[in-house]
Amino acid sequence: MMFSLAATVALVLSASQVESDSERIQDGFRVTDIGPSLTVVADTEYGTNIGLFEKDGAILLIDPMPGEERLVALAELIKDSASGQVDCILNTHNHEDHSGGNAFFAANGAAIAEVSLEVCNAVFSESVQLITVQSHTDEDILVFVPEASTLFVGDVFDNSWHPTFYAGGLPGLNQAIDIIVDLANDGALIVPGHGRPAKADVVTQFRDNTVEWVTLIKRLHEAGMTVEQIMNVPEVEVALQRFNTERRDPFIPQRAYSRFVERTVEIISG
Ligand SMILES: [Zn+2]
């Protein structure tokens, strides 16, 4: 009896060990090693997922967040986790929480892909694929790293918030998700702008939830309801909670909720 109990405990321990091996907290960052050449670093202040891809001693940095002190900490962490220098910076889109750290790393010799693509191409053209879509912003860049089987999609997919598909509406979101699911259909990891990385089925669910949300808001809006009335419909609250994958309580501030309904109505009307 004692023996089998001990064996069970040992098994449980080793299972949780596996998880903590690939994910650790370091200096306020959640660090996940995806493979030998790729690491995802989640900044705790902005929640932005930052990518570090190493190739031949060069490092591609994806979506550095802003914040003077935090950037110093990020630079230290890069020194610890990778063997090389940041040569190229890519941004999935130009919002501050994904590009605010560009200047900091550029001052230390990194090229910003948007400014000097040839420097980035020299090292990464064979190993990184860029696809432009229009969903969260007018120019969203999907960053695919086939050898690490990982796709960075920025805020086209957010795994910790409601969808923000304000530039492309539903057609833009659908088109972008089709491309994402297609690229990741062999089991590739999809790294959202914020929240935990996921597989294609989770992204498909996110799209389905969004379509359902828009359909519902459209019906209520066309029935003449105001934003405030729509917010208080129990069905709408349920539809909102489908995006609450982290089970936060409350999920989002009331102001963010009304803004989400307002912007959805704008998309339907526009
Ligand atoms: Zn963002």
Boltz pocket constraint, residues with backbone or C-beta under 6 A from the ligand:
constraints:
  - pocket:
      binder: B
      contacts: [[A, 48], [A, 95], [A, 97], [A, 98], [A, 155], [A, 193], [A, 194]]
      max_distance: 6.0
